[in-house]
Amino acid sequence: KNQVEQSPQSLIILEGKNCTLQCNYTVSPFSNLRWYKQDTGRGPVSLTIMTFSENTKSNGRYTATLDADTKQSSLHITASQLSDSASYICVVSDARYGGATNKLIFGTGTLLAVQP
Amino acid sequence: DTEVTQTPKHLVMGMTNKKSLKCEQHMGHRAMYWYKQKAKKPPELMFVYSYEKLSINESVPSRFSPECPNSSLLNLHLHALQPEDSALYLCASSQGITDSSNQPQHFGDGTRLSIL
């Protein structure tokens, strides 16, 4: 079973609308949780990084939340644009390797399509 | 443009060929990574280099041979690959491999590899 599960697998929304992507993880202990955006044919780009003590972090129209007790995170996209069409990947840093490595556990991603 | 440069962008090779993938970064990062990504799947970690020394090898077959000539360069030598090795190969770098500063990994745009 994947230690980082994302939902939905895919999502279609209209331009200008908001949406929320979900991430549930079982990685424990963990150092931080990251959200990446990956455009088709490109490498992932970091959107946010949150440690276990942070509840929320924003990057422009992207706002990530973290509940370390329930092991859930969400990524909220406000006023979506066509350029937001991409795969959004939730990534948890496995703290068992802390101090020696930076091993990231990747989720399966949510494919977002923003339509005009 | 990304700060991690990968060449070539595309590579087609036969199963008996020998080729190399190259990755370069000039951000002063001391940790560099190779990932393999199949279509519609998250990246899978292959190798981690820290301070030019191999830190992690995720049980990758010996037909993949990494090399880190200096702190800015990372190569992946390929020999006798199989059709199932066709994938997007991503290089990433980060300032260090510990999580103390929770720094993002910066990804290149990858090399699209096809094995005939």
Contacts between the chains, C-beta under 8 A, distances in Angstrom:
chain1	res1	chain2	res2	distance
A	31	B	99	4.0
A	31	B	102	6.9
A	32	B	99	6.4
A	32	B	102	4.8
A	34	B	104	6.8
A	41	B	109	7.3
A	41	B	112	7.8
A	42	B	2	7.9
A	42	B	109	5.0
A	42	B	110	7.7
A	43	B	2	6.2
A	43	B	4	7.3
A	43	B	90	5.3
A	43	B	92	7.5
A	43	B	107	3.3
A	43	B	108	5.2
A	43	B	109	4.8
A	43	B	110	5.5
A	44	B	43	7.2
A	44	B	90	7.7
A	44	B	107	5.0
A	45	B	2	8.0
A	45	B	107	7.1
A	46	B	104	3.6
A	46	B	105	7.2
A	46	B	106	7.5
A	49	B	102	5.1
A	49	B	103	7.7
A	49	B	104	5.9
A	51	B	102	5.8
A	89	B	42	5.9
A	93	B	99	5.6
A	93	B	102	7.9
A	95	B	99	7.0
A	98	B	98	6.8
A	98	B	99	5.4
A	99	B	98	5.5
A	100	B	55	7.6
A	100	B	97	7.3
A	100	B	98	7.5
A	101	B	48	6.2
A	101	B	50	7.8
A	101	B	55	6.1
A	101	B	56	5.8
A	101	B	97	5.5
A	102	B	31	6.6
A	102	B	48	7.5
A	102	B	94	6.3
A	102	B	96	7.7
A	102	B	97	4.6
A	102	B	98	6.8
A	102	B	99	5.7
A	102	B	105	7.4
A	103	B	45	6.7
A	103	B	48	7.8
A	103	B	56	7.1
A	104	B	45	7.1
A	104	B	105	7.0
A	106	B	42	3.5
A	106	B	43	5.7
A	106	B	44	7.8
A	107	B	42	6.3
A	108	B	41	7.4
A	108	B	42	5.9
A	109	B	40	7.9
A	109	B	42	5.9
A	111	B	40	7.8
